[in-house]
Amino acid sequence: MSGKIELAEFKEQLSNLEFAYSKKGKKYTIKAITRDSLEFSRDDDTDTHSIPLMELYRFYTTETEYKTPAAKRYVSKRVQSPAVAILTELRKQNRSAAVEEPEYIEPEPLAAPSPEPVAITKSKKKQRYTDETKFFVALSEITGKEQLLSKSTDRPIQSADIFLSDNYADYGFDKAITGCFKDLLEKLKSNSSFSSESLSHHIDGAVINHPELGSRIIEFDEEQHFTPARKETLQSLSTAVDMAYSTYFIEICDDLKYLNDHVLNKYRMSNRLEKIPTSFADFTEWLEESHEKETGYICGKNDFPFLGGRIAQRAYYDSLRDTAHLSDKNPELKAPLRFAKKTFEDKSGKRFKYIPKAELKEMIVRELKSRYKLKV
């Protein structure tokens, strides 16, 4: 058994997975965690399948090994093999996290002595936060918890909240922005075989009709977002779109030490660069020449079918969130707010998980005021 964890924490851990592989190498891409199910697609088709969440949860918390014979006792037919692969990958991820570093939990302030005897109850288990969850919990205390939507706080964005297709042609952008997308997709070596699938549930967070912030996409950008591919998208879009973060984010992409020590490490890559690539094409050529092993972190995707395709796809999806507010299909949406994890670590001098919540909230407010000229 993998430890008695609450269902909410189980969902939180699953939300950090992007894909899983069977022992025979079959790939399962995790597309969404809903209230009742985990939705995924198989590598050999485009259909979306689902596993009932409670079935997966009981399998995870009851068994010590995740194999097909055991899965038959918990999981519905036709999705037993994907369930085994997903739970095996989840266990691998949790073991990796445990080896790297124990989770930090900010101590609570001491309570004043109670004048009355207090009944002894079982202690409530602390929730294990990712860096993204920690950020959005702090932000929710600034914006108001009911005002913030975020998958990290169990209030995910739906397609009805924000239009976000995976195909830039669906947005009805003007000629200048359309030209930017054609340019950046060429630089990202895409075949543009997009499906028009909704990406709304992948948005980190958003506020809708907030009294001060209005309606906006809010993204917490960790290490994996600062790649040569992302630099290409920012440079292309900045010729037609005003982005308060573009220059700063390009500077992060050009930080060779950060790229080697943090970004490539996030993609589980073994090789390191001697200099910043001149282009994304230059970067993918280096990937091939350095014989970097193809893993799920840098594998090809349908729309970016080459080694490093997953990196290009993430940068492209970021560019869609950069510009969604410029589509007539999002008439109330304003420019997005992006917060780089590196900003908080540089300013505090601490790893993100060790920044006290009060200090983090102060830095978020300063970013809103200085970079985005907003008051909260």
Stockholm file with secondary structure:
# STOCKHOLM 1.0

chainA/1-376         MSGKIELAEFKEQLSNLEFAYSKKGKKYTIKAITRDSLEFSRDDDTDTHSIPLMELYRFYTTETEYKTPAAKRYVSKRVQSPAVAILTELRKQNRSAAVEEPEYIEPEPLAAPSPEPVAITKSKKKQRYTDETKFFVALSEITGKEQLLSKSTDRPIQSADIFLSDNYADYGFDKAITGCFKDLLEKLKSNSSFSSESLSHHIDGAVINHPELGSRIIEFDEEQHFTPARKETLQSLSTAVDMAYSTYFIEICDDLKYLNDHVLNKYRMSNRLEKIPTSFADFTEWLEESHEKETGYICGKNDFPFLGGRIAQRAYYDSLRDTAHLSDKNPELKAPLRFAKKTFEDKSGKRFKYIPKAELKEMIVRELKSRYKLKV
#=GR chainA/1-376 SS CCCCCCHHHHHHHHTTCCEEECTTCCEEEEEEECSSEEEEEETTCCCEEEEEHHHHHHHHHHCSSCCHHHHTTTSCTTCHHHHHHHHHHHHHHHHHHHHHCCCCCCCCCCCCCCSSCCCCCCCCCCCCCCHHHHHHHHHHHHHCGGGEEEGGGTBCCCTTTSCCBSCGGGGCCCHHHHHHHHHHHHHTTCCCCCCCCBCGGGCCEEEEEETTTEEEEEEEECGGGCSHHHHHHHHHHTTTCCCTTHHHHHHHHTCHHHIIIIIHHHTTCCCCCSSCCSSHHHHHHHHHHTTCCCCTTTCCBTTBCSTTHHHHHHHHHHHHHHHGGGSTTSTTBCCCEEEEHHHHHHHHTSCGGGSCHHHHHHHHHHHHHHTTCCCC
#=GC SS_cons         CCCCCCHHHHHHHHTTCCEEECTTCCEEEEEEECSSEEEEEETTCCCEEEEEHHHHHHHHHHCSSCCHHHHTTTSCTTCHHHHHHHHHHHHHHHHHHHHHCCCCCCCCCCCCCCSSCCCCCCCCCCCCCCHHHHHHHHHHHHHCGGGEEEGGGTBCCCTTTSCCBSCGGGGCCCHHHHHHHHHHHHHTTCCCCCCCCBCGGGCCEEEEEETTTEEEEEEEECGGGCSHHHHHHHHHHTTTCCCTTHHHHHHHHTCHHHIIIIIHHHTTCCCCCSSCCSSHHHHHHHHHHTTCCCCTTTCCBTTBCSTTHHHHHHHHHHHHHHHGGGSTTSTTBCCCEEEEHHHHHHHHTSCGGGSCHHHHHHHHHHHHHHTTCCCC
//
